[in-house]
């Protein structure tokens, strides 16, 4: 009978520790960009391999926003990204947006290279200068099989 109480106590302790870990990780993580403190921009890409809702948007390696929505243009079959940018970052209207690999395991993020224009994008506008994602798998297969 003592063994059963011990197993129950250990189980309860494990569940409590797991719950505390989850709550502290959730509170310390930057879960996303709130709509109240950001503005939305759109961009069209030929392909967005590895980008999902919640992916980082960075300038010079610093997170300035996140991907808000991913959709497909029904006419051109381009991928449309809607991104949220924090209000304290102004993006020049001649900026480039591209998809960058953050590591060899396939992690990717959106990179914005600011332009030099004095005009800035506002809520709802589109970034027109985009660079499509380069698939590492296709590059490796071309190199290995020379097709």
N, C-alpha and C positions, 0 to 999 in steps of 0.2 A: 504494500500500500504506500509506503514511503517513496518508493521509486516513481510511482505515478505522479505524486505531488511535485517531485523534483523535475520531472519532464514537463509538467504543465508550467511550472515557474520559469524554466529555461525557455520554453516556447513563448510565453508572454514577454519575457525580457527581449528576446530576439525580435518580436513584432514591434515592441516599443522602440527599440534602437533603430530598426529599419524605418519606422515612421518619422522619428526625429531626424534621421539622415535625409530622408526625402524632403521634409519640410525645410530644413536648412539649405539644402541644395536648390530648392525652388526659390527661396527668398534671396539667395545670393546670386543666382544666375540672372543674366540679362535676357529675360524671356522674349522680349520683343519691343517694338517701338509703339507707344500709345498714339492713337489717332489724334488726341487733343494736342500733343506737343510736336506734331510732324505735319508734313505736306506730302502729297502723293505725286509721283511722276510715272510715266510709262516709257517703255522701250520695246522695239521689235527686234527679234533675233532669228537667224535661220535655224539655230539649234541652241538648246540650253542644257545640255547634258550635265546632270548632277546638281542642278539648281532646283530648290524646292521652296515652298512657303516657309518663311523664317530664316532663310539663308542670309548671311551678312552682306551688307553693302558697305564698302570701305573706300576711303580716300587716303592715299599714302599709308595704307596698312591700318588705319584707325577706323573703327566702326562708326558710321554716321547714320545708319539706318538698317532696314531689313526688307526682304521680299514680302510683299503684302498679298499678292495674288498672281497665279500663273494661269494663262489661258492660251487658246489656239485661235488664230485668225482664220475664219471659215473660208475666206476667199483666197488668200495667199498662202495659207498653211504655215505662216510664220508664228513663232512663239511670242506671246505678249507678256511682258513682265510689268507688274505694277509694284513700285517700290515706295516705301515710306522713308523720308529723310527728316531728321531732326530739324526743328525750326531754326536753330542757331547755326546751321550750315547752308550757305547760299551757293547754288550750283550755276556757274556761267552757262549761257545757252549754247556755246560752242564746245562743250565738254564731250569727251568720248566715254562710252560705257562698254566694258568688256567682261568676259567670264574668265576667271583665273583659277588655276589649280593651286590649292594651298599645301598639298602634300602628294606623295606618290600613291597614296591609297585611294585617291579619288575625291577627296574633299575639295569643294569649290566655293567660291564667293564672287560677288559682283564688285568690280573695281571701277571707280570713276576717276578719269584723268581730267582735272579741271582745265578749261580753256582760258583764254585771255580776254574774253569779251567783258564789257561793262554791263551788259544786260544779263539778268539772272532768270532762271526758270521759276515759274510760280505753280501753285497747286493745279494739278490736272494737265499740265503740259507734257510733251513728249521729248525725250532725248533722241535726237535724230541720228547722231553719229554712233553706230554700234559696231562691235567686232564680235563675230560669232565664236562660240566655243570650239576649241580644237580637241578632238578626241584622241587621247593618248593611245587607246587601243588600236585605232585605225592607223596611227603613225607607226606603232610597233609592228603591226601586221604588214604594212608596206615595206618597212625596213627588213623584216625577217623573211618575207616571201617574195619581195621585189616584184610585186604585181602592180 
